[in-house]
Amino acid sequence: MTVDQAGPDMATSQEGEPDALDSLGRWTLRPGVSVTVLPHGVHLRGWITSVTLEGGAGLPVLWGRLAEALAGDGGAELAQAAVAGSPLRAALVTVIGQLHDHDLLVERPAGEKGHAAGENGDAAGQWLGAVADRPAEAAAALIRNRVQVLAARPDGPLARAAARALDRAGVRAATAEAADLPDGQVLLVAAGPGEPSPFAAEQDAEERAVVVGLRPGVGFVTPVGSARQARADADGLADRLRRREALGGAEHPGLPALLASSAAQRLVCAVAGLRDPSAEAGDARLIPGLPAALVAEREPLRGEYRTWAGPVLVDADRVRPRADVRTLAEALARIPVLTDRLAGVLDEPDPGALPQLPAALVRSSVAGEGLVSGSARADLARLEAVCRAAELLLGKGESGLEGEAGPVVGAGAVHARGRALRRAGAGAAVQQQQGARSGDTAGPFGGAAPVPWSPEPGRHPQALHWWSVLVRRLGVDADVAVSRLDAVGGGAVFHAEVQVQAQGRTATGGVLGAAVEASADDAVAFAALSAVVRVQAAADAPHARHLVTPSGAVASLARPEATAPWEDAGWTTAWLAESAAREPELQEALTALTGWSPQPWEPPADAHADVRALWSALRQCGFSVLSPRPGHRTHPTLTEGSR
């Protein structure tokens, strides 16, 4: 920042009104701020911020006067020397403003002038002065609170390390035995005077707790919450990390200290009103609004904060509904949370060695079985894979339902509803086509009218592209049947079915792909794309148990805010934008066609714990889970299930 460029109008207040120099006595430089004087300026480095101020040769001298004022009388003499409206005062106010903007100043404790915050020589006071907005209030909060260190083995290395870390932070800690805590877990509970014990029936709103756990080769620190919430998180983390435990070998001596000190820091920050340490990490992978757990491993010794979507929600801030995913970027940011290798609930889809052209394929595993997903782009294929894997696992939570007839999962309500209604629309298409062949069109689903379609000029570029890929590039002798499905009082819905006429690269024959969309061209495009995915998967991943084919439901997420001038209908982004614009009318028409509106679904009371954990994680990440259509089974040509 160049001080010379700041004019008086942006640096000084109106005449007669106090400015930043007049109020300088309230502030002092934060402890730990490093200052480097430059030939024509000064560079300051704080806890997590820094700023370089540049100007003329006089700026270092100006900074020297300001630094003396901050450490001494608070600028009273300097304010008298710098006349209101003068360039000197304008420069001083500009520098002070930059110090405030970069959080390099801290408010002095009441009655303390001439001493920087934390200059009492205490390490905790220095730290609070460096990071807290109001160090005195933060220190008072730490003094008021007592912390209990509870463990099944109070003399264990983890409990002792936690007590030492709290003591170094200036917090009174008492270690006690808690026989009901699992071995390898330590519960830290902070409570103020007169607050109930951590095991009382009624928990105080101000109670703060964290659990640190250590297992062979791996450990964790839960997010801060009530004692009940912390223990529930600890049980969930321990269960998910059990599969990552190291076999044999000596425990790293630094792992208990790393975990215990991290747990103490999280609790101290919560009591003192400071930001959680996970927020200081600056990790873009952490999802705002969701808690983060620290997971540490011994080889190599490291600890990382990971977004944690635990299976049990107790505290009010954890129970409140999360906002639905609304964009593809949001959905893709939450996939790593659901598929985290240590704390996730699903296997991560990965392209590996699978081909990415002409369609993009990714591979994952669900319940020990291979799953392959394909789409026009790898990011869309990953999203389809996650949704389908979740559906297959959730289907086990409802008695008598397999994956294809189980709940429907989507990244947000609109995406999930689009997937569910397309699945139901495929069944309606079968019934209409059967009624048309038998001459009965008076049923509740109306009739199916054939629509001629051929790859000729004037068709949508995407429909022509994927049809050309299928029959020319992949050499499949295929044909497509398109029909218009009408419901009483509803709009038009188009169903396309791609069938192989002769043995090509596939050995399956019959139907290769199908789609239910708002226009004939969209239906052909997605049906042909699905056929391409099936042909590629048969050749490159023949042993996969489950195949996931794309649909237009993803367009509601993938629609860009704006397309580039050169992106015509032949570009995938422009095509998805067009499809997304038709999605509301299509969903309305499918509702009229099927006579069904999907409703939110949750596991039954007797569902397996893994099913409930997956359902909870999906909801916390903004995904929607909708009920299956009663008595409905998916038409096999639109299947995203068993191959």
C-alpha positions in Angstrom: 0.0 0.0 0.0 1.5 3.4 -1.0 0.8 6.0 1.6 1.6 8.9 -0.9 -1.5 7.9 -2.9 -3.9 8.3 0.0 -5.5 11.8 -0.2 -6.7 13.7 2.9 -10.3 13.0 2.0 -9.8 9.3 2.5 -7.5 9.5 5.5 -9.0 12.3 7.8 -12.3 13.0 9.3 -14.3 16.2 9.0 -13.0 19.2 11.0 -13.9 19.0 14.6 -14.6 15.2 14.6 -12.1 12.8 16.2 -10.1 10.6 13.8 -8.0 7.5 14.2 -5.1 9.5 15.6 -7.3 11.0 18.4 -8.4 7.5 19.4 -4.9 5.9 19.2 -4.6 5.8 22.9 -7.1 2.9 23.0 -4.9 0.7 20.9 -1.4 -0.9 21.0 0.6 -3.0 18.6 -0.2 -6.7 19.0 2.4 -8.8 20.8 4.5 -10.8 18.3 4.1 -8.3 15.4 7.5 -8.2 13.5 8.5 -4.9 11.9 11.0 -4.6 9.1 12.1 -1.0 8.1 12.6 -0.5 4.4 14.4 2.3 2.6 11.1 4.0 1.7 8.6 2.2 3.9 8.0 -0.5 6.5 6.8 -4.1 6.4 4.7 -5.5 9.3 3.9 -9.2 9.9 1.3 -10.3 12.4 -0.3 -13.6 13.5 -2.0 -14.3 10.1 -1.7 -11.0 8.3 0.9 -8.7 6.9 1.2 -5.4 5.1 3.8 -3.4 3.4 3.6 0.4 3.6 5.6 2.4 1.0 6.1 6.1 0.5 8.9 8.6 0.6 12.2 8.5 2.6 10.3 10.0 5.5 7.9 7.1 6.0 10.3 5.1 8.2 10.7 8.2 10.4 6.9 8.6 10.5 6.6 4.9 11.5 9.2 5.4 14.3 7.1 8.2 15.8 3.9 6.1 15.5 5.6 3.1 17.1 6.7 5.2 20.0 3.2 6.5 20.5 1.8 3.0 20.4 4.2 1.9 23.1 4.1 5.0 25.1 1.5 7.8 25.7 -0.9 6.5 23.0 -0.3 9.4 20.6 -1.3 12.4 22.7 1.8 14.4 21.8 1.7 13.2 18.2 -1.9 14.3 17.8 -1.0 17.8 19.0 2.0 18.0 16.7 0.0 16.8 13.6 -2.4 19.7 12.8 -5.9 18.7 11.6 -5.9 18.8 7.8 -2.2 18.6 7.4 -0.4 16.1 5.2 1.3 14.7 8.2 -1.9 13.9 10.0 -3.4 12.5 6.8 -0.4 10.1 6.4 -0.6 9.1 10.1 -4.3 8.3 9.9 -3.8 6.4 6.7 -1.1 4.2 8.4 -3.3 3.6 11.4 -6.2 2.6 9.2 -4.0 0.0 7.5 -3.0 -1.4 10.9 -6.6 -1.7 11.8 -7.5 -3.3 8.5 -4.8 -5.9 8.9 -5.7 -6.6 12.5 -2.3 -5.5 13.8 -3.6 -3.4 16.6 -5.3 -4.6 19.8 -7.4 -2.7 22.3 -5.5 -1.8 25.6 -7.0 -3.2 28.8 -8.9 -0.5 30.7 -6.5 1.6 32.8 -3.4 0.3 31.2 -1.5 2.8 29.1 2.0 2.5 27.9 2.1 -1.3 28.0 1.4 -3.6 25.2 -1.2 -6.3 25.7 0.4 -9.5 27.1 3.6 -7.7 28.4 3.2 -9.4 31.7 5.7 -12.1 30.6 3.1 -14.8 30.7 3.1 -17.0 27.5 -0.7 -17.4 27.5 -1.1 -13.6 27.9 1.3 -13.0 25.0 -0.7 -15.5 22.9 -4.0 -14.0 23.7 -2.7 -10.5 22.9 -1.6 -11.8 19.5 -4.8 -13.5 18.5 -7.8 -12.2 20.6 -9.9 -9.2 19.7 -10.2 -8.4 23.5 -7.3 -10.2 25.2 -8.4 -9.1 28.7 -11.9 -10.5 28.4 -10.5 -13.7 26.8 -8.0 -14.1 29.7 -10.9 -13.5 32.3 -12.9 -16.2 30.6 -10.1 -18.7 30.9 -9.7 -17.8 34.6 -13.4 -18.3 35.3 -13.6 -21.7 33.7 -12.3 -25.0 35.2 -11.5 -27.9 33.0 -11.9 -31.6 33.9 -9.7 -34.1 32.2 -11.6 -37.4 32.3 -10.3 -40.7 31.2 -10.5 -44.4 32.0 -6.7 -44.2 32.7 -6.0 -40.7 34.2 -2.3 -41.6 34.4 -2.1 -42.5 30.7 0.1 -40.5 28.3 -2.8 -38.9 26.5 -4.5 -37.5 29.7 -1.2 -36.3 31.1 -0.3 -34.5 27.9 -3.7 -32.8 27.8 -3.4 -31.6 31.4 0.1 -30.2 30.7 -1.1 -28.4 27.6 -4.0 -26.8 29.5 -1.7 -25.8 32.3 0.7 -24.0 29.9 -2.4 -22.1 28.5 -3.1 -20.8 32.0 -6.2 -23.0 32.5 -6.9 -24.8 35.8 -7.3 -28.5 35.0 -8.3 -31.4 37.3 -7.7 -35.0 36.2 -10.3 -37.6 37.2 -11.2 -41.1 36.3 -14.3 -41.9 34.2 -14.7 -45.6 33.9 -17.4 -45.4 31.2 -15.0 -43.8 28.7 -13.4 -46.1 26.2 -9.8 -46.8 26.6 -7.7 -44.4 24.5 -10.2 -41.5 24.8 -9.9 -38.5 27.0 -12.8 -36.1 27.6 -12.0 -32.4 28.3 -14.9 -30.4 29.7 -14.8 -26.7 30.5 -17.4 -25.3 32.9 -17.7 -22.0 34.7 -18.5 -21.4 38.4 -21.8 -23.0 39.4 -22.3 -24.9 36.1 -23.3 -28.6 36.3 -20.9 -31.4 36.0 -20.3 -32.9 32.5 -22.4 -36.0 33.4 -25.5 -34.1 34.8 -28.8 -34.9 33.3 -29.3 -31.2 32.2 -26.3 -29.8 30.3 -25.6 -26.1 30.7 -25.6 -24.1 27.5 -22.1 -22.7 28.2 -20.6 -26.2 28.7 -17.8 -26.9 26.2 -16.2 -30.2 25.6 -13.9 -32.0 23.3 -12.7 -35.6 23.1 -9.2 -36.7 22.0 -8.8 -40.3 21.0 -5.8 -42.4 20.2 -5.9 -45.7 18.3 -3.0 -47.8 16.9 -1.3 -45.5 14.4 -4.2 -42.9 14.2 -6.0 -40.5 16.4 -8.5 -37.7 16.4 -9.8 -34.6 18.1 -13.6 -34.0 17.9 -15.2 -30.6 17.2 -16.1 -28.5 20.3 -19.6 -29.1 21.6 -21.5 -30.4 24.6 -20.1 -33.4 26.4 -22.8 -35.6 24.9 -22.1 -34.3 21.4 -18.3 -34.7 21.8 -18.7 -38.3 23.0 -21.1 -39.1 20.2 -18.6 -37.6 17.7 -15.8 -39.6 19.3 -17.7 -42.9 19.0 -18.4 -42.1 15.3 -14.8 -41.2 14.5 -13.4 -44.2 16.3 -15.7 -46.5 14.4 -14.7 -45.0 11.0 -11.0 -44.9 11.8 -11.0 -48.5 13.0 -10.4 -49.7 9.4 -7.3 -47.4 9.2 -5.6 -48.7 12.3 -2.0 -49.6 11.8 -0.9 -53.2 12.4 2.1 -53.7 14.6 5.0 -51.3 15.0 5.8 -48.9 17.8 3.6 -45.9 18.4 5.1 -42.6 17.4 6.1 -40.8 20.6 4.9 -37.5 19.2 1.4 -38.6 18.4 -0.2 -38.3 21.9 1.4 -34.9 22.4 0.1 -33.7 19.0 -3.4 -34.8 19.7 -3.6 -33.7 23.3 -2.2 -30.2 22.6 -4.6 -29.8 19.6 -7.5 -30.8 21.9 -6.4 -28.3 24.5 -6.1 -25.6 22.0 -9.6 -26.2 20.5 -11.1 -26.1 24.0 -9.2 -23.0 25.1 -10.1 -21.1 21.9 -13.8 -22.0 22.5 -13.7 -20.8 26.1 -11.8 -17.6 25.3 -14.2 -16.7 22.4 -11.5 -17.2 19.7 -11.9 -18.7 16.3 -11.5 -22.4 16.2 -8.1 -23.5 15.0 -9.6 -25.2 12.0 -10.6 -21.8 10.7 -7.0 -20.6 11.0 -5.9 -23.4 8.6 -7.2 -21.6 5.6 -8.1 -25.0 4.0 -10.6 -24.5 1.1 -11.6 -28.1 1.4 -13.4 -27.5 4.7 -17.1 -26.8 4.2 -18.3 -23.6 5.9 -21.0 -24.3 8.5 -20.0 -27.9 9.1 -17.8 -28.9 12.0 -14.2 -30.1 11.4 -12.4 -32.9 13.2 -8.6 -33.2 13.5 -7.3 -36.6 12.3 -3.7 -37.5 12.9 -1.6 -40.3 11.5 1.8 -41.6 12.7 3.4 -42.5 9.3 4.2 -39.8 8.5 3.3 -37.9 11.7 0.8 -35.3 10.6 -2.6 -33.9 11.5 -5.3 -32.5 9.2 -8.6 -30.9 9.8 -11.4 -32.7 7.9 -15.0 -31.7 7.6 -17.0 -34.1 9.9 -20.6 -35.1 9.2 -21.1 -37.3 12.2 -24.0 -39.8 12.6 -25.4 -38.5 15.9 -26.5 -34.9 16.2 -27.2 -33.6 19.7 -26.4 -29.9 19.9 -28.8 -27.3 18.5 -26.2 -25.9 16.1 -25.7 -29.4 14.7 -29.4 -30.4 14.5 -30.5 -27.4 12.5 -31.2 -28.1 8.8 -28.4 -27.5 6.4 -29.0 -25.5 3.2 -29.5 -27.5 0.0 -26.8 -27.8 -2.6 -27.7 -25.4 -5.4 -24.7 -25.5 -7.8 -22.4 -28.1 -9.3 -19.5 -26.4 -7.6 -21.1 -26.9 -4.2 -21.9 -30.5 -4.9 -18.4 -31.3 -6.0 -17.0 -29.6 -2.9 -19.1 -31.9 -0.7 -18.1 -35.1 -2.5 -14.7 -35.2 -0.7 -16.5 -35.0 2.6 -18.7 -38.0 1.8 -15.8 -39.9 0.3 -13.0 -39.0 2.7 -10.7 -41.9 3.1 -10.6 -41.6 6.9 -13.8 -40.0 7.9 -16.2 -40.5 4.9 -19.1 -42.8 4.3 -18.6 -43.7 0.6 -15.8 -44.8 -1.6 -14.3 -42.0 -3.7 -15.0 -42.2 -7.5 -11.8 -42.0 -9.5 -11.0 -42.1 -13.2 -7.9 -44.2 -12.7 -7.0 -45.8 -16.0 -10.5 -45.6 -17.5 -10.9 -43.7 -20.7 -12.1 -40.1 -20.6 -13.1 -39.9 -24.3 -15.5 -40.0 -25.9 -17.4 -40.2 -22.6 -15.7 -39.8 -19.2 -15.7 -42.9 -16.9 -15.0 -43.1 -13.2 -14.8 -46.1 -10.9 -15.6 -46.7 -7.3 -16.8 -49.5 -4.9 -20.0 -50.0 -3.1 -20.4 -52.8 -0.5 -17.4 -54.5 -2.0 -18.8 -54.4 -5.6 -17.4 -52.4 -8.5 -19.4 -49.4 -9.7 -18.6 -47.6 -13.0 -20.2 -44.2 -13.8 -20.0 -42.3 -17.1 -21.1 -38.9 -18.4 -20.1 -36.2 -20.8 -17.6 -34.9 -18.2 -15.7 -36.5 -15.4 -17.1 -34.1 -12.7 -20.7 -35.1 -13.8 -19.7 -38.8 -13.7 -18.3 -38.4 -10.2 -21.6 -36.8 -9.0 -23.7 -39.6 -10.6 -21.4 -42.2 -9.0 -21.8 -40.8 -5.5 -25.6 -40.4 -5.8 -26.0 -44.0 -7.1 -23.7 -45.5 -4.5 -25.6 -43.8 -1.8 -28.9 -45.1 -3.3 -27.6 -48.7 -3.3 -26.5 -48.5 0.3 -29.7 -46.8 1.5 -31.8 -49.3 -0.3 -30.6 -51.9 2.2 -32.2 -49.9 5.0 -35.7 -50.4 3.7 -37.1 -54.0 3.9 -37.7 -55.6 0.5 -36.1 -52.9 -1.6 -33.1 -53.3 -3.7 -31.0 -50.4 -5.0 -33.2 -49.7 -8.1 -36.4 -49.4 -6.2 -34.9 -47.8 -3.1 -34.6 -44.1 -2.1 -33.4 -41.6 -4.6 -30.4 -39.3 -3.8 -29.6 -36.0 -5.4 -27.4 -33.0 -4.7 -30.2 -30.8 -3.5 -34.0 -31.1 -3.8 -34.2 -30.1 -7.5 -31.6 -32.6 -8.6 -33.0 -35.4 -6.4 -36.6 -34.7 -7.6 -35.4 -34.8 -11.2 -33.7 -38.1 -10.7 -36.8 -39.6 -9.0 -39.3 -38.4 -11.5 -37.3 -39.6 -14.4 -37.1 -43.0 -12.8 -40.8 -43.0 -12.4 -41.3 -41.6 -15.9 -39.4 -44.6 -17.3 -42.0 -46.9 -15.7 -44.8 -44.8 -17.1 -43.2 -45.0 -20.6 -43.3 -48.8 -20.4 -47.0 -48.8 -19.5 -47.9 -46.3 -22.2 -46.0 -48.3 -24.8 -47.6 -51.5 -23.7 -51.0 -49.8 -23.9 -50.3 -48.5 -27.4 -49.3 -52.0 -28.6 -52.5 -53.4 -27.1 -54.7 -50.6 -28.4 -55.6 -49.5 -24.8 -54.9 -45.8 -24.4 -57.6 -45.0 -21.8 -55.5 -45.8 -18.7 -54.3 -43.2 -16.2 -51.1 -42.6 -18.1 -52.8 -41.7 -21.5 -51.0 -43.0 -24.6 -47.5 -43.1 -26.2 -47.3 -41.5 -29.6 -44.2 -42.4 -31.7 -42.1 -39.5 -32.8 -39.9 -39.9 -35.9 -36.3 -39.0 -35.3 -33.3 -39.3 -37.6 -29.8 -37.7 -37.6 -30.5 -34.9 -40.1 -29.6 -31.2 -40.2 -31.6 -29.1 -37.9 -31.4 -31.5 -35.0 -29.8 -30.4 -31.8 -26.0 -30.5 -32.1 -25.6 -32.6 -28.9 -28.1 -35.2 -30.1 -26.2 -35.4 -33.4 -22.9 -35.6 -31.6 -23.6 -38.4 -29.3 -25.5 -40.4 -32.0 -22.4 -40.0 -34.3 -20.1 -41.1 -31.5 -22.2 -44.2 -31.0 -22.7 -45.3 -34.6 -19.6 -44.0 -36.3 -16.8 -43.8 -33.7 -17.8 -46.8 -31.7 -19.2 -48.7 -34.7 -22.5 -49.8 -33.1 -25.3 -50.6 -35.5 -28.0 -48.9 -33.5 -31.5 -47.6 -33.9 -33.5 -45.2 -31.7 -37.2 -45.1 -30.9 -38.7 -41.9 -29.6 -42.2 -41.6 -28.2 -44.2 -38.7 -26.7 -45.8 -39.5 -23.4 -48.9 -37.5 -22.5 -50.8 -37.3 -19.3 -54.2 -35.7 -18.7 -53.7 -32.1 -17.9 -49.9 -32.4 -18.2 -47.3 -31.3 -20.7 -45.2 -33.4 -23.1 -42.5 -35.8 -22.0 -40.3 -37.6 -24.5 -38.8 -41.1 -24.0 -36.0 -42.3 -26.2 -34.6 -45.8 -26.3 -31.5 -46.8 -28.2 -31.4 -50.4 -29.3 -28.5 -52.3 -31.0 -29.4 -54.0 -34.3 -26.4 -56.1 -34.6 -23.5 -57.3 -32.5 -21.0 -54.5 -32.3 -18.5 -54.0 -29.5 -21.0 -55.1 -26.9 -22.0 -58.6 -26.2 -25.3 -57.7 -24.5 -27.5 -56.7 -27.5 -30.9 -55.3 -26.9 -31.4 -51.9 -25.3 -28.2 -49.9 -24.8 -29.6 -46.6 -23.3 -32.8 -44.8 -22.5 -33.8 -41.3 -21.3 -36.8 -39.3 -20.3 -36.5 -35.6 -21.1 -38.4 -32.5 -22.1 -37.6 -32.6 -25.8 -37.1 -35.3 -28.4 -33.5 -34.1 -29.1 -32.6 -34.1 -25.4 -34.0 -37.6 -24.9 -32.0 -38.9 -27.9 -28.9 -37.1 -26.7 -29.0 -38.6 -23.2 -30.0 -42.0 -24.5 -27.2 -42.0 -27.0 -24.7 -40.8 -24.3 -25.9 -43.6 -22.0 -25.4 -46.1 -24.8 -21.8 -44.7 -25.3 -21.1 -45.1 -21.6 -22.5 -48.7 -21.6 -20.4 -49.6 -24.7 -17.2 -48.1 -23.1 -17.8 -49.8 -19.8 -18.4 -53.2 -21.4 -15.0 -52.9 -23.1 -12.9 -51.2 -20.4 -14.6 -52.3 -17.1 -16.4 -55.5 -17.9 -16.3 -56.8 -14.3 -18.1 -53.9 -12.7 -21.2 -55.0 -10.9 -23.1 -51.6 -11.2 -23.3 -49.2 -14.1 -24.4 -45.6 -13.7 -25.7 -43.8 -16.8 -26.4 -40.1 -17.1 -29.6 -38.1 -17.2 -30.6 -34.5 -17.7 -31.4 -34.1 -14.0 -27.8 -32.9 -13.4 -28.4 -29.9 -15.7 -30.2 -28.0 -12.9 -26.8 -28.0 -11.0 -24.4 -27.7 -13.9 -26.1 -24.7 -15.5 -23.5 -21.9 -15.6 -24.4 -18.4 -14.6 -23.3 -17.2 -18.0 -21.9 -18.8 -21.1 -19.1 -17.4 -23.2 -20.0 -15.7 -26.6 -18.5 -18.6 -28.5 -20.4 -21.3 -26.6 -23.3 -22.3 -28.9 -25.7 -25.2 -28.5 -22.9 -27.6 -29.4 -21.0 -26.9 -26.2 -21.9 -29.0 -23.2 -22.2 -26.0 -20.9 -24.7 -24.3 -23.3 -26.6 -27.6 -23.8 -27.0 -28.0 -20.0 -28.1 -24.4 -19.6 -30.9 -25.1 -22.2 -31.9 -28.3 -20.5 -32.0 -26.6 -17.1 -34.3 -24.0 -18.4 -36.8 -26.7 -19.3 -36.4 -28.7 -16.0 -39.3 -27.0 -14.1 -41.8 -27.7 -16.8 -40.5 -31.3 -17.2 -40.8 -32.1 -13.5 -44.3 -30.7 -13.5 -45.2 -32.8 -16.6 -43.7 -35.9 -15.0 -45.6 -35.3 -11.8 -48.8 -35.2 -13.9 -47.7 -38.2 -15.9 -46.9 -40.5 -13.0 -49.4 -39.1 -10.5 -46.6 -39.1 -7.9 -44.7 -36.4 -6.0 -41.5 -37.6 -4.2 -41.3 -37.0 -0.5 -38.3 -36.8 1.9 -37.2 -40.2 3.1 -35.4 -41.3 6.2 -34.3 -44.8 7.4 -36.7 -46.9 9.4 -36.1 -47.4 13.1 -34.6 -50.8 12.6 -32.2 -49.7 9.9 -28.5 -50.6 10.2 -26.3 -48.0 11.9 -24.3 -47.5 8.6 -27.5 -46.7 6.8 -28.5 -44.0 9.3 -24.9 -42.6 9.3 -25.0 -42.3 5.5 -28.4 -40.7 5.5 -27.3 -38.2 8.2 -24.0 -37.3 6.3 -25.9 -36.8 3.0 -28.4 -34.4 4.7 -25.6 -32.5 6.5 -23.8 -32.0 3.2 -26.9 -30.5 1.5 -27.9 -33.7 -0.4 -31.6 -34.7 -0.5 -32.9 -38.2 0.0 -36.4 -38.9 -1.5 -38.8 -41.8 -1.1 -39.1 -44.4 -3.8 -42.4 -44.6 -5.7 -44.7 -47.1 -4.0 -44.9 -50.4 -5.9 -42.6 -49.1 -8.6 -39.6 -50.9 -10.1 -37.3 -49.2 -12.6 -37.6 -50.0 -16.2 -34.4 -52.1 -17.0 -33.4 -49.9 -19.9 -33.0 -46.9 -17.6 -31.3 -48.8 -14.9 -28.5 -47.4 -12.9 -28.1 -50.6 -10.9 -27.1 -54.2 -11.5 -25.5 -54.9 -14.9 
